[in-house]
Structures are given as structure tokens and as C-alpha cells.
């Protein structure tokens, strides 16, 4: 709600109460701080027009913010619609004279809202640190600005709930504090963008794929690969090196796809359309001898190269047209394998340059370049199995994963022929209980298996990925272990956790603390297993008493979940807990 003019703090009071400054991250030593004035306006409508006028005057090429697209711009558009702001198109560079409602309608779907934001900021590059952090920091638990600033920048950034902000706006001191907090949050978003190298990295990704930079910044990974492959097939057609012309595949939209029949109940969880990687049943237990892990480098991209899998090379089964067969060994190299080979060779060349350069700036540029090449190469297989991709080809995706399963199984058989104890395997990784405690002997055993495996293939390569001195193997995709961080420094250990609630986003802090204590006792205390278990039971008994006695903060029970669409769009929203919470929040005006 708007404050009356008499309740707004004066600009003079704000200037005297606090000093607000801004600095460019990474250049604090050479860039002097520049003070800016605090402007006070009588109403929200004037405030929105003031912002639009400033944008027109500054004419920025790039807009940087945290949750810029899904939060900041969307909220600005919503308020401009309410206030009837006529110059709303100044958010971007495409001049529009129509009212917001005429341009965007009243649809509340996630897709419609995203389209509105894209149109509104046309002509400016949107650097949304939230979107990019989700792609570049997949292991992060919380993607809020405060959490990312603490984990990545080692800084504390203030955050406020909606109710707290409303209360702060009613007092002079509250507004002063809010302005200062907004400044620190703005600077943190800028620092995070620099820290993640978002601008140079997305520029490299765009150059590689030949798409539009603003779309790369929006996280359109599948679209990048579509452009990359479309350019490649187009060049092949124009070059005259082939006897055929390639036709661009149709891209089916949601409305073009077959729908379920009337009365058919749909759920948000769908079964996989085809078999994925091979996951072996683990030999559960606590291992205190060295465990050797071997890993195939970029398994699926390597399989595409190894077997020359491409739209132009695979053979259609004459009896079952929906099935395909591997191409003949004499078949000319397909476009997909050739693109992957080029990307791999370029990345190898860049990494070679990184080893020889001593210039920090050039090293950072090369690091960005190699990361862009890696992300692009690893995304090519994904477009084959992604049903919304223009190059969706389920039979080819099935073929790649089938060869992956076969490759892993043959490697397991080879290891067992060498009397090695394979305790677990997952997609492209193999875990072997060596029964040894001497690191040189463990590495020698791994090198022997690596040599035997690699001699069988042309592009597929397996490497020693790690050695663990202790491992707790619970079930498929769930284990914890103490890993030797550097084989040259065997005493330097780090803990690695996979799949347990300790590293999952959607478990509460109370569960994390219980898991943390349990793993510390089992893996890091040096105690005998029986003593470690006794300590864990005592800890859990005390924790249960605190829970029953309501002695713990409510924050300990909070579970973090995110929505990928509007609550009304979930078919099972009435039974899904986090969707029900979202409905309740909307009832309270949140």
C-alpha cells in the first residue's frame, strides 16, 4: 500500500542517516566509490515512471539481477498494469503504445508470464543470476541470493519477508535500512554474475551454437543445441559434399502433441520413456580398505563418436521401422560425431594452452572457453532424448544408452576376469574393492584395468577417477566415503556424499544435522563401528526427546521445494504438499 506523502521520509534525512555507495566488483582497488542520491517520490505511479525515465536516460545494454525474469521484471509489469503505466515498454528498447493488458492479455500461466517478460525487455540482455546459478551450481541447496552470496562470495546479504518490508516502509529508520539493504543485495547480484563469469561464458556458448545471446542468458540449453545442429546440417547441404539436401525437422509444440483421452488422469511424475544407464545392485556395507573408482570420460558423447551414431548414418530396421541399427564400420563419419569430435579437439587444445600460460586474465578467458565447449558437447546427447527438442529422436537416444549399458557390463566382466571385486557400478562409473591399503598397489591395479579397457575402443576412454580409504555403501545412488583428494598427497582426505538426505535440497535442516553427525562418527572419528553406532543411537535418542518436547526452532523443520509452474497447473496439486503450501500462501496474499 502507498504511504501518504507526509509519512515518506525526506531525501535530506536519508542522506544524513546513511551513506549509499556502489563499487564495481573485481576492480575495487582502482575504481573509486561513487555516491548516489536517494530520490523520494509521493506515489507508486510516480516511482514506476521515475524508474522508466532513468532506464531511458541510462540506456543499458545488460540488465543484471537475481530472479530478474521470474521475479523483478514480472512484479514491475504487474504493478505497471495496476497503475496504468503507459510508458512500460521503456523497460526494453521496443517501443509499444498499447496498454499492458492489450499486449499480454490476462493469462496467468507460467509460459504466458515468461513471454510477457521477454517482450517487455526486448533489446536488452537479461543476466539473471538465479537462472544461471541453477545451471552452473547444480549441487547448491538454496538458490536464494542470500544463500548464494554466503556460499560463493563468503558475504552476508540481508533478506526480508514481505510482511517485514511492509512494516519497514512505515518508518523513516525502516526505509533507511531497506534502501541500504537493497544496495547491498544489488551489489551482491553483480558480484555473483562476475564470480560465475555469466556474461563471457554465455557469449562463448552463443558463439559456439550460433543462437541469440539473450536466449542463452535465459537458460535455453536445448535451443542452443538446436541452433548448433541446424547450422551444421545447413552447411552440409550448401557445401555440395553430399548428394542429399537436409530438411529441418518440425518442432512440435504442446498443442501439436497427442493428448490423453477424456477422463484419463495425469500426474506430474512420468515414467522414463526408455531405459537409461545401467546401475548395478551394490554390495552394501562399510568398507575400510581402499576402494577404486574408474570413470568413462563423457560416456554418451564418446559412444556417439565410437559407433558413428547420427541421423545420416543409422540404419532403419526393415521389419520394425521404429527401430534402428548401428551403422556399418565403413560408413562415412556422420554430422553428430563430427561436431562432437571438433568440440573435444578444441577443448583439448584450450586446456593445453591453459597449462602453458601465466597471464591470469588469459587463463580466465581460456577457462571460460573450455567450460563452454564442455557444456555444449555434453548437451548434444540430451537433445536426442528431450521430447521438446527439434532433434528429439528416441530410437537414437535408446541406442546410445543401450551401448552405454553394454560398455559398462563388459568392463565389469573384464574386471571380474581379473579377480577384482566389483561392489557397485552406475552408468559410467565402476567401484572396486581392492582389499588393499597401500595406495601405489591400488593405483597399479587401476592402471592395469584401464589399459585393458581402453585398448578395446577408439574414442571411449576410462580413467581412474578416485580412490577412497573408507566407504559406506547403502543402496543404489546412495553412498558416503572418504576420498583421497590428490593421489600425490594420500593423507589429504575429503568427504564425498551422494544421494543421501545430507545433500538433497528437499530435506530439512534437522535431518541434515542427524546425517552429519552419523557420517562423522562412521567415517571421520576413527572409532570402531560398534562404538560409532552406540554414539549415533545416543544422539538420536536425545534428538527425539527434543523433538517430542518441542525444544527445537521451527526453522529446523523447514523443507525447501520449488514450483516450476503456477499452483493451479499441477494436476495433483490438492495432494502435493508444497503445492498445497503455495495455495495457502496465495490465500494470505503472498
C-alpha positions in Angstrom: 0.0 0.0 0.0 1.1 3.6 -0.7 2.2 5.8 2.1 0.7 9.2 2.5 3.1 12.0 1.3 3.5 13.2 4.9 4.7 9.7 6.0 7.5 9.4 3.5 11.0 10.2 4.9 12.7 13.2 3.3 15.6 12.8 1.0 17.7 15.0 3.3 17.0 12.7 6.2 18.1 9.7 4.2 21.3 11.3 3.1 22.1 12.3 6.7 21.1 8.9 8.1 23.3 6.8 5.9 25.7 6.9 3.0 24.9 4.8 0.0 27.7 3.8 -2.4 28.3 1.4 -5.3 31.5 -0.2 -6.5 32.5 -2.4 -9.5 33.4 -5.9 -8.3 36.8 -7.1 -9.1 38.2 -3.5 -9.5 37.6 -2.1 -6.0 41.3 -1.0 -5.8 41.2 1.0 -9.0 37.6 2.1 -9.2 36.7 4.8 -6.7 33.3 4.6 -4.9 30.6 6.7 -6.5 27.9 8.1 -4.2 24.4 8.3 -5.5 21.4 10.3 -4.3 18.2 8.9 -2.8 15.2 10.2 -4.6 11.8 10.3 -2.8 8.5 10.4 -4.7 4.9 10.8 -3.5 3.3 7.6 -5.0 3.9 4.2 -6.6 2.8 5.5 -10.0 5.4 8.3 -9.9 8.0 5.8 -8.7 7.4 3.5 -11.7 7.7 6.4 -14.2 10.8 7.6 -12.4 12.4 4.2 -13.0 11.4 4.1 -16.6 12.8 7.6 -17.2 16.1 6.6 -15.6 16.3 3.5 -17.8 15.7 5.5 -20.9 18.4 8.0 -19.8 21.0 5.4 -19.0 20.1 3.1 -21.9 21.8 0.0 -20.5 22.6 -3.0 -22.8 22.5 -5.5 -20.0 20.1 -5.8 -17.0 21.6 -7.8 -14.1 19.6 -9.0 -11.1 18.8 -12.1 -9.1 15.5 -13.7 -10.2 15.4 -10.8 -12.7 13.0 -12.6 -15.1 10.7 -14.6 -12.9 10.6 -12.0 -10.0 11.8 -8.4 -10.6 10.5 -7.7 -14.1 7.4 -9.7 -13.6 6.4 -7.8 -10.5 7.2 -4.5 -12.2 4.9 -5.4 -15.0 2.1 -6.4 -12.6 2.3 -3.1 -10.8 2.5 -1.1 -14.0 -0.6 -2.9 -15.2 -2.4 -1.9 -11.9 -1.2 1.7 -12.1 -1.9 2.0 -15.8 1.7 3.0 -16.7 1.7 4.0 -20.3 5.5 4.0 -21.0 6.0 0.4 -19.7 7.9 -0.5 -22.9 10.9 1.6 -21.8 11.9 -1.4 -19.8 13.3 -2.6 -23.1 14.0 -1.0 -26.5 10.9 -2.0 -28.5 8.5 1.0 -28.3 4.9 -0.1 -27.7 2.0 2.3 -27.4 -0.7 -0.2 -26.4 -1.8 -0.8 -22.8 -0.2 -3.7 -21.0 -3.4 -5.7 -20.8 -3.9 -5.4 -24.6 -0.4 -6.7 -25.3 -0.2 -9.5 -22.8 -3.8 -10.4 -22.0 -4.8 -11.8 -18.6 -3.4 -15.3 -18.8 -1.7 -16.4 -15.6 0.1 -19.5 -17.0 3.9 -19.7 -16.4 4.6 -19.7 -20.2 2.4 -16.6 -20.8 4.1 -14.7 -18.0 7.6 -15.6 -19.3 6.6 -14.4 -22.7 5.4 -11.1 -21.3 8.7 -10.6 -19.6 10.7 -11.4 -22.8 8.7 -8.9 -24.8 8.9 -6.2 -22.2 12.7 -6.1 -22.0 13.3 -6.7 -25.8 16.6 -5.2 -26.9 18.4 -5.6 -23.5 20.3 -8.7 -22.4 18.8 -10.2 -19.2 21.6 -11.5 -16.9 19.5 -13.4 -14.3 21.9 -14.8 -11.7 19.2 -17.2 -10.4 18.7 -18.9 -13.7 22.4 -19.2 -14.4 23.2 -20.4 -10.9 20.8 -23.3 -11.3 22.8 -24.5 -14.4 26.3 -23.7 -13.2 25.9 -24.7 -9.5 23.8 -27.9 -9.6 24.9 -29.0 -6.2 23.6 -25.9 -4.4 20.8 -26.5 -1.9 19.4 -23.0 -1.9 19.4 -20.6 -4.8 18.3 -17.5 -3.0 20.6 -14.5 -3.2 21.4 -14.6 0.5 22.4 -18.3 0.3 24.5 -18.0 -2.8 26.2 -14.9 -1.5 27.2 -16.8 1.6 28.3 -20.0 -0.2 30.0 -18.4 -3.2 31.0 -14.9 -2.2 31.5 -15.5 1.5 29.4 -12.5 2.3 26.3 -11.9 4.4 23.4 -10.3 2.4 20.2 -9.2 4.2 16.9 -10.6 3.2 13.4 -9.7 4.3 10.0 -11.3 4.2 7.1 -9.4 2.6 5.4 -8.6 6.0 8.7 -7.2 7.4 9.1 -5.0 4.3 5.6 -3.6 4.8 6.4 -2.7 8.4 9.8 -1.1 7.4 8.1 1.2 4.9 6.1 2.8 7.6 9.1 4.4 9.4 12.0 6.6 8.4 14.5 4.3 10.0 12.9 1.3 8.3 13.1 2.9 4.9 16.7 3.9 5.5 17.6 0.3 6.4 15.7 -1.1 3.4 17.5 1.2 1.0 20.9 0.2 2.4 19.9 -3.5 2.2 18.7 -3.1 -1.4 22.1 -1.6 -2.3 23.9 -4.5 -0.7 21.7 -7.0 -2.5 22.2 -5.2 -5.8 26.0 -5.3 -5.4 25.8 -9.0 -4.4 23.9 -9.9 -7.6 26.6 -8.0 -9.6 29.4 -9.8 -7.8 27.7 -13.2 -8.3 27.4 -12.5 -12.0 31.2 -11.7 -12.1 32.1 -14.7 -9.9 30.2 -17.1 -12.2 31.6 -15.4 -15.4 28.0 -15.3 -16.7 28.5 -12.7 -19.4 31.7 -14.1 -21.0 30.5 -17.7 -20.6 27.1 -17.2 -22.2 28.8 -15.2 -25.0 31.1 -18.2 -25.7 28.1 -20.6 -25.6 26.3 -18.3 -28.1 29.3 -18.1 -30.4 29.6 -21.9 -30.4 25.9 -22.6 -31.1 25.1 -19.6 -33.3 21.9 -18.7 -31.5 20.7 -15.5 -29.9 22.6 -14.3 -26.8 19.5 -13.2 -24.9 18.1 -16.7 -25.3 21.3 -18.3 -23.9 21.1 -16.0 -20.9 17.5 -17.3 -20.3 19.0 -20.8 -19.9 17.7 -22.2 -23.2 20.1 -25.2 -23.3 18.1 -27.3 -25.7 17.6 -24.4 -28.1 21.4 -23.8 -28.2 21.9 -27.3 -29.4 19.1 -27.0 -32.0 20.8 -24.0 -33.5 24.2 -25.7 -33.5 22.9 -28.8 -35.3 20.7 -26.7 -37.7 23.8 -24.7 -38.7 25.8 -27.9 -39.2 23.2 -29.6 -41.4 22.6 -26.4 -43.3 26.4 -26.1 -44.1 26.4 -29.7 -45.2 23.6 -29.2 -47.6 25.1 -26.0 -49.0 28.6 -27.3 -49.3 27.7 -29.8 -52.0 29.7 -32.6 -50.3 26.6 -34.8 -50.0 24.1 -35.9 -52.6 21.0 -35.0 -50.5 19.6 -31.9 -49.0 18.6 -32.0 -45.4 15.1 -30.8 -44.3 14.7 -29.1 -41.0 12.7 -31.3 -38.6 9.4 -29.9 -37.4 9.3 -28.7 -33.8 6.2 -30.0 -32.2 4.6 -27.7 -29.6 2.4 -28.8 -26.8 -0.7 -28.2 -28.8 0.6 -30.4 -31.7 1.2 -33.5 -29.5 -1.3 -36.2 -28.9 -3.2 -35.7 -25.6 -4.5 -38.3 -23.2 -8.1 -39.3 -23.7 -11.1 -37.8 -21.8 -11.2 -38.9 -18.2 -7.6 -40.0 -18.2 -5.9 -39.0 -15.0 -2.5 -37.4 -15.4 0.2 -37.0 -12.8 3.2 -34.8 -12.5 5.5 -37.7 -12.4 6.0 -39.7 -15.6 7.9 -42.9 -16.2 11.0 -42.8 -18.3 10.3 -43.3 -22.0 13.2 -45.6 -22.4 15.9 -47.4 -20.4 18.7 -45.2 -19.2 22.1 -46.1 -17.8 23.0 -49.4 -16.1 23.0 -49.3 -12.3 24.4 -52.4 -10.6 23.0 -53.7 -7.4 25.5 -52.6 -4.7 27.2 -54.9 -2.2 26.0 -52.9 0.8 28.3 -52.4 3.8 31.1 -50.4 5.4 34.4 -50.9 3.6 37.7 -49.9 5.4 40.0 -51.0 2.6 40.8 -48.8 -0.4 38.0 -48.5 -3.0 39.0 -47.8 -6.6 36.7 -45.7 -8.8 37.1 -45.8 -12.6 35.0 -43.5 -14.8 34.4 -43.2 -18.5 35.1 -39.7 -19.9 32.0 -38.2 -21.4 30.4 -41.6 -21.9 27.4 -40.7 -24.2 29.2 -38.2 -26.4 32.1 -40.7 -26.7 29.6 -43.5 -27.7 28.1 -41.3 -30.4 31.7 -40.9 -31.8 32.7 -44.5 -31.3 29.8 -46.0 -33.1 29.2 -43.1 -35.6 25.6 -42.6 -34.4 23.9 -39.9 -36.4 20.7 -39.2 -38.3 22.7 -39.6 -41.5 24.2 -43.0 -40.6 21.9 -45.2 -38.6 20.1 -48.0 -40.4 16.3 -48.4 -40.2 15.1 -51.9 -39.4 13.1 -53.2 -42.4 10.8 -55.3 -40.3 10.3 -52.7 -37.5 10.6 -49.1 -38.9 10.5 -47.7 -35.3 13.8 -49.5 -34.6 17.2 -48.6 -35.9 20.5 -50.5 -36.2 24.1 -49.4 -35.7 25.8 -48.1 -38.9 28.4 -50.2 -40.7 32.0 -49.6 -39.8 32.7 -48.4 -43.3 30.0 -45.7 -43.1 31.2 -42.1 -43.6 31.5 -40.1 -40.4 28.1 -38.6 -39.5 27.5 -35.0 -38.6 26.8 -35.6 -34.9 30.1 -37.4 -34.4 32.0 -34.8 -36.4 30.6 -31.9 -34.3 31.5 -33.7 -31.1 35.0 -34.6 -32.3 35.5 -30.9 -33.2 34.4 -29.7 -29.8 36.5 -32.3 -28.0 39.6 -31.4 -30.0 39.0 -27.7 -29.4 38.7 -28.2 -25.7 41.8 -30.3 -25.6 43.7 -27.5 -27.4 42.4 -24.9 -25.0 43.3 -27.0 -21.9 46.8 -27.4 -23.4 47.1 -23.6 -23.7 46.0 -23.3 -20.1 48.9 -25.3 -18.9 51.5 -23.1 -20.6 50.0 -19.6 -20.0 51.0 -17.5 -17.0 48.8 -14.5 -17.7 45.9 -14.5 -15.2 43.5 -12.7 -17.5 44.2 -15.0 -20.4 43.9 -18.0 -18.1 40.4 -16.9 -17.0 39.4 -16.4 -20.7 40.7 -19.9 -21.6 38.9 -21.4 -18.6 35.6 -19.9 -19.7 36.2 -21.1 -23.3 36.9 -24.7 -22.2 33.8 -24.7 -19.9 31.6 -23.5 -22.8 33.0 -26.3 -25.0 32.4 -28.9 -22.3 28.8 -27.7 -21.6 28.0 -27.8 -25.4 29.4 -31.2 -26.0 27.7 -32.8 -23.0 24.3 -31.3 -24.1 24.2 -32.8 -27.5 23.1 -36.2 -26.4 20.4 -34.6 -24.2 18.7 -33.1 -27.2 18.1 -36.6 -28.7 16.1 -37.7 -25.6 14.4 -34.4 -24.8 10.9 -34.6 -26.3 10.5 -30.8 -26.7 13.7 -30.6 -28.8 13.5 -30.2 -32.6 16.0 -33.1 -32.8 14.2 -35.4 -30.5 15.0 -38.9 -31.7 14.1 -41.5 -29.1 15.4 -44.5 -31.0 18.8 -42.9 -31.3 18.8 -42.0 -27.6 17.8 -45.6 -26.8 20.7 -46.8 -28.9 23.2 -44.6 -27.1 22.1 -45.7 -23.6 22.0 -49.3 -24.7 25.6 -49.1 -25.9 26.4 -47.4 -22.5 24.9 -50.3 -20.6 26.8 -52.8 -22.8 30.1 -51.0 -22.3 29.8 -50.9 -18.5 28.7 -54.5 -18.4 31.7 -55.6 -20.5 34.0 -53.6 -18.2 32.5 -55.3 -15.2 33.1 -58.7 -16.7 36.7 -57.8 -17.6 37.3 -56.7 -14.0 35.9 -59.9 -12.6 38.1 -62.0 -15.0 41.0 -60.2 -13.3 39.7 -61.4 -9.9 38.6 -57.9 -9.0 35.7 -57.4 -6.5 33.2 -55.0 -8.2 31.0 -53.7 -5.4 29.0 -51.1 -7.4 28.5 -49.5 -10.9 26.4 -46.6 -12.1 26.1 -45.6 -15.8 29.7 -44.6 -16.4 31.4 -45.4 -13.1 32.8 -48.6 -11.6 33.7 -49.2 -7.9 36.2 -51.9 -7.0 37.1 -53.1 -3.5 40.8 -53.7 -3.8 41.2 -55.2 -0.4 44.5 -53.2 -0.2 45.7 -50.4 2.0 48.8 -49.4 0.0 48.0 -46.6 -2.4 50.7 -47.5 -5.0 49.3 -51.0 -5.3 45.8 -49.7 -5.7 46.8 -47.3 -8.5 48.7 -50.0 -10.3 45.7 -52.3 -10.2 43.6 -49.5 -11.7 46.1 -48.7 -14.3 46.1 -52.3 -15.4 42.3 -52.4 -15.9 42.4 -49.0 -17.6 44.9 -50.2 -20.1 42.9 -53.4 -20.9 39.6 -51.4 -21.4 41.0 -48.6 -23.5 42.7 -50.9 -26.0 39.2 -52.2 -27.0 37.9 -48.8 -28.1 38.8 -46.0 -30.5 37.3 -43.0 -28.6 35.9 -44.4 -25.4 38.4 -43.9 -22.5 38.2 -44.9 -18.9 40.3 -43.2 -16.2 41.0 -43.6 -12.5 38.5 -41.1 -11.1 39.3 -41.5 -7.4 40.5 -43.7 -4.5 38.5 -44.0 -1.3 40.0 -45.1 2.0 36.6 -45.8 3.6 33.1 -46.1 2.1 29.6 -46.6 3.4 27.6 -48.1 0.6 23.9 -48.1 1.4 21.9 -48.7 -1.9 21.8 -47.6 -5.5 23.0 -44.0 -5.9 23.4 -43.6 -2.1 26.8 -43.7 -0.5 29.3 -41.7 1.6 33.1 -42.1 1.6 36.4 -40.5 2.5 38.2 -39.7 -0.7 41.9 -39.0 -1.3 41.7 -35.5 -2.9 45.1 -35.8 -4.6 46.9 -39.1 -5.2 50.2 -37.3 -4.6 49.0 -36.3 -1.1 47.4 -39.5 0.3 46.8 -38.0 3.7 44.6 -35.2 2.4 41.1 -36.7 2.6 37.7 -35.1 1.7 34.3 -36.5 2.4 32.1 -37.3 -0.6 28.3 -37.9 -0.2 25.9 -39.0 -3.0 22.2 -39.3 -2.8 21.8 -39.1 1.0 19.4 -36.6 2.6 22.5 -34.6 3.7 23.0 -33.3 0.1 19.4 -33.3 -1.0 17.6 -30.0 -1.5 14.2 -31.1 -0.2 15.1 -32.3 3.3 15.0 -30.2 6.4 18.0 -29.0 8.5 17.1 -31.3 11.3 17.6 -34.3 9.0 20.8 -32.8 7.7 22.2 -32.4 11.2 21.4 -36.0 12.2 23.0 -37.3 9.0 26.0 -35.1 9.5 26.6 -36.4 13.0 26.1 -40.1 11.9 28.6 -39.8 9.0 31.1 -38.0 11.2 31.0 -40.9 13.6 31.2 -43.6 11.0 33.7 -42.1 8.6 35.7 -39.4 10.4 36.0 -40.3 14.1 38.4 -43.3 13.8 36.1 -45.3 16.2 35.3 -48.9 15.8 32.0 -49.5 14.0 30.2 -50.7 17.2 31.3 -47.7 19.2 30.2 -45.3 16.4 26.8 -47.0 16.2 26.4 -46.6 20.0 27.2 -42.9 19.8 24.7 -42.5 17.0 21.9 -44.2 18.9 22.5 -42.0 22.0 22.5 -38.9 19.7 19.2 -39.9 18.1 17.6 -40.7 21.4 18.4 -37.2 22.7 17.3 -35.6 19.4 13.9 -37.5 19.6 13.4 -36.2 23.1 14.0 -32.6 21.9 11.5 -33.1 19.1 8.8 -34.5 21.3 9.4 -31.8 23.9 9.1 -29.0 21.2 12.6 -27.8 22.2 13.8 -27.0 18.6 13.3 -24.0 16.4 10.7 -24.2 13.7 13.4 -23.4 11.2 14.9 -26.9 11.7 11.8 -28.4 10.2 11.5 -26.3 7.0 11.7 -28.3 3.8 12.8 -26.4 0.6 10.8 -27.1 -2.6 10.3 -25.0 -5.7 7.4 -24.7 -8.2 8.1 -25.0 -11.9 4.6 -23.7 -12.8 1.6 -22.0 -11.3 -0.1 -24.0 -8.5 -3.3 -24.2 -10.5 -1.4 -26.0 -13.3 -0.5 -29.0 -11.2 -2.8 -32.0 -11.9 -2.3 -33.4 -8.4 -2.0 -30.1 -6.6 -4.5 -31.0 -3.9 -2.3 -33.8 -2.6 1.2 -32.5 -3.3 2.4 -30.9 0.0 4.5 -28.0 -1.4 1.7 -27.1 -3.9 -0.8 -27.0 -1.1 1.5 -24.6 0.8 1.6 -22.4 -2.3 -2.2 -22.3 -2.4 -2.3 -21.3 1.3 0.4 -18.6 0.7 -1.8 -17.1 -2.1 -4.8 -17.0 0.2 -2.7 -14.8 2.5 -1.8 -12.5 -0.4 1.8 -13.8 -0.8 
